[in-house]
Amino acid sequence: MQLNLKNPIIFFDLEATGLNIVTDRIIEIGMIKIKPDNTEEVKEKRINPEMHIPEESSKIHGIYDNDVKDEPTFKQVAKSIAQFIEGCDITGFNSNHFDIPMLAEEFLRAGVDIDMKKHKFIDVQSIFHKMEKRTLTAAVKFYCHKTLEGAHGAMADTRATYDVLKAQLDLYKDIDYEDNDGKITKPVKNDMAALSEFSSFNDGVDFANRIVFNDKGEEVFNFGKNKGIPVEKVLKEQPGYYGWIMKSEFPLYTKKVLTAIKLKMR
């Protein structure tokens, strides 16, 4: 099934030094841009993370320090990546929880302040887990009836994600889904806005879900002693809390969102 696209859509995957979006760094990115006429444009790049790649990470993706020592830093390629994804919907496998937050952090560290929230995000893993609950390798076998070759390589995983989404659209186009409230819909349809909603971040204001919307639409903290309390109330009553977060090891995007909330209070 070909994708029904209003905007170009980027399928992408990252390999990194680790899983901590604050302290780890991207070492490889693979992207496939599918245009509304279903033609493709591919971009693949290894990146010097300017830090040691831990052995346990290298054993997973096969990338070692020597493989990236002569590659450009993310700061050197950030603008070209931002231009490549401009105006596109963005898709990945577990991308809502790792790849997109990591990419947003890297853009901010590089001084490329693009509005990531203006994109529609489709997480193929989220659709998969809601409908079948498995991993990418299993997804390829289940949906595409083949073995994923080169797993944990950015481009191999990117291509696999593209194949899986097309197969999901074929398989689930008339299948009911019952949510936690008992509402039954047919959410897996060839429409990027619908897929984005079905595989969404839920109520997250920032990518790391440190700040979320409550059922009243208020921005509230989602961690620590102030969990569930509106951000504006905390900032008014505990003025030092903002400074503590800004000085602590929180994601840059979380700090950006918190600062925006603080500024609109003036």
Buried (B, 14 or more C-beta within 10 A) or exposed (E): EEBEBEBBBBBBBBBBBBEEBBEBBBBBBBBBBBBEEEEEEEBBBBBBBEEEBEEEBBEEBEBBBEBBEEBBBBBEBBBEBBEBBEEBBBBBBBBBBBBBBBBBBBBBBBEBEBEBBEBBBBBBBBBBBBBBEBBBBEBBBBBBEEEBEEBBBBBBBBBBBBBBBBBBBEBBEEEEBEEEEEEEEEBBBBBBEBBBEBBBBEBBBBBBBBBBBEEEEEBBBBBEEBEEBBBBEBBEEEEEBBEEBEEEEBBBBBBEBBEEBBEEEE
